[in-house]
Amino acid sequence: MSPSRPPKIKNKSAAAVQITAEQLIREAYERQGSVQKAPRQKVLDGEELSDYQMRRRREFEEGVRKNRSNIAEWLRYANWEESQNEVKRARSIYERALDVDSRNQTVYIKYAELEMKNKNTNLARNLYDRAVTILPRVSQFWYRYTYMEELLGNVDGAREIFNRWM
């Protein structure tokens, strides 16, 4: 038998059970869906909670260490810390993300939203001031900064920020 020729097929009759392309696709899809997900974990006491938090933090730290420039990973980490009511840790993560990429607009916006959500208006002011100093041509920061001051009832401050913008 020569390696360049395909092998000869002896039995060319139809199979007793025919399989359609649709059945092949359905079976392949079912096999893909059979990957088991980790069970949803229920935390019963403080010790389990701290173990869970340490495990998640270790995973996130490993993720940001592997690819420091992946801002989405930093944001997921900070968002998770915020969901755990650890505002100081979330703030620290946002600051670390800004050390990695100080010109990323999304980090500034999410960070300022965190501060406003937790009623830290002075920290939000400082953050917006940093953002408009570093990125003066990004109108979104100026707009959000003036809008925040207007919502807080500081019309004079909003007018001053608007004049700086112009």
C-alpha positions in Angstrom: 0.0 0.0 0.0 1.4 3.3 -1.0 1.4 6.2 1.5 0.1 8.7 -1.1 -3.1 6.8 -1.8 -6.1 6.7 0.5 -7.0 3.2 1.9 -9.5 1.2 -0.1 -13.0 0.9 1.5 -14.3 -2.6 1.2 -17.9 -2.1 2.5 -19.7 0.7 0.7 -23.2 -0.1 1.9 -25.2 2.3 4.1 -25.0 1.9 7.8 -28.0 0.4 9.6 -28.3 3.5 11.8 -27.9 6.8 10.0 -26.5 9.9 11.9 -27.4 13.3 10.7 -25.3 16.4 10.9 -27.8 17.8 13.3 -27.3 14.9 15.7 -23.5 15.4 15.5 -23.8 19.1 16.4 -26.3 18.3 19.2 -23.9 15.7 20.7 -20.9 18.0 20.4 -22.9 20.8 22.1 -24.0 18.5 24.9 -20.4 17.4 25.5 -19.3 21.0 25.8 -22.1 21.8 28.3 -21.1 18.8 30.5 -18.2 20.8 32.0 -19.1 21.0 35.6 -19.2 24.3 37.4 -18.0 24.7 40.9 -20.9 24.5 43.4 -22.2 27.7 44.9 -20.5 28.0 48.2 -22.5 28.9 51.3 -20.6 30.7 54.0 -21.8 29.7 57.5 -19.4 31.5 59.9 -16.8 34.1 60.2 -13.9 31.7 59.8 -15.2 30.4 56.5 -15.8 33.9 55.3 -12.3 34.9 56.0 -10.9 31.8 54.3 -13.1 32.5 51.2 -11.9 36.2 51.2 -8.3 35.2 51.5 -8.6 32.6 48.7 -10.3 35.1 46.4 -7.7 37.8 47.2 -4.9 35.4 46.4 -6.5 34.6 43.1 -7.0 38.3 42.2 -3.5 39.2 43.3 -2.1 36.4 41.2 -4.1 37.6 38.2 -2.9 41.2 38.5 0.7 40.1 39.1 0.6 38.0 35.9 -0.6 40.9 33.8 -0.2 44.2 35.5 -1.5 46.2 32.5 -4.8 44.4 32.4 -7.0 47.1 33.8 -10.1 45.0 33.6 -8.6 42.6 36.2 -7.9 45.5 38.5 -11.5 46.7 38.1 -12.9 43.3 38.9 -10.7 43.0 41.9 -11.8 46.5 43.2 -15.4 45.8 42.5 -15.2 42.5 44.4 -13.6 44.2 47.4 -16.4 46.8 47.3 -19.0 44.1 47.3 -17.4 42.7 50.4 -17.8 46.2 52.0 -14.0 46.7 52.1 -13.9 50.3 50.9 -10.3 50.9 52.1 -9.1 47.8 50.2 -11.0 48.8 47.1 -9.5 52.3 47.3 -6.0 50.8 47.6 -6.6 48.7 44.5 -7.8 51.7 42.5 -4.7 53.6 43.6 -2.4 50.7 42.6 -4.2 50.5 39.2 -3.6 54.2 38.7 0.1 53.6 39.5 0.1 51.1 36.6 -1.8 53.3 34.1 -2.3 56.9 35.4 -4.1 57.9 32.1 -6.8 55.3 32.2 -10.2 57.1 32.2 -12.2 54.1 33.3 -10.3 53.7 36.5 -10.8 57.4 37.5 -14.6 57.1 36.8 -15.1 53.9 38.7 -13.0 55.2 41.6 -14.9 58.4 41.8 -18.2 56.5 41.7 -17.0 54.4 44.6 -16.2 57.5 46.6 -19.5 59.1 45.8 -21.4 55.9 46.6 -19.8 55.9 50.0 -20.5 59.6 50.5 -16.8 60.6 50.5 -17.3 63.8 48.7 -13.9 65.4 49.5 -12.1 62.3 48.3 -14.2 62.4 45.1 -13.3 66.1 44.6 -9.6 65.3 45.0 -9.9 62.5 42.6 -11.7 64.6 39.9 -9.2 67.3 40.5 -6.4 64.8 39.8 -8.2 63.5 36.8 -8.7 67.0 35.2 -5.1 67.9 36.0 -3.6 64.8 34.4 -6.2 64.6 31.5 -7.3 68.1 30.9 -8.8 67.4 27.5 -11.2 64.7 28.6 -14.5 66.6 28.8 -16.2 63.7 30.7 -14.2 64.4 33.8 -15.0 68.1 33.7 -18.7 67.4 33.2 -18.9 64.9 36.0 -16.9 67.2 38.3 -19.3 70.1 37.7 -22.3 67.9 37.9 -21.2 66.5 41.2 -20.7 69.9 42.7 -24.1 71.0 41.4 -25.8 68.0 43.0 -24.1 68.8 46.3 -25.5 72.3 46.1 -22.1 73.9 45.7 -23.1 76.2 42.8 -20.2 78.6 43.2 -17.8 75.6 43.1 -19.5 74.2 40.0 -19.2 77.6 38.3 -15.5 77.9 39.2 -14.9 74.4 37.8 -16.8 75.2 34.7 -14.7 78.4 34.2 -11.5 76.3 34.7 -12.8 74.0 32.0 -13.5 76.8 29.6 
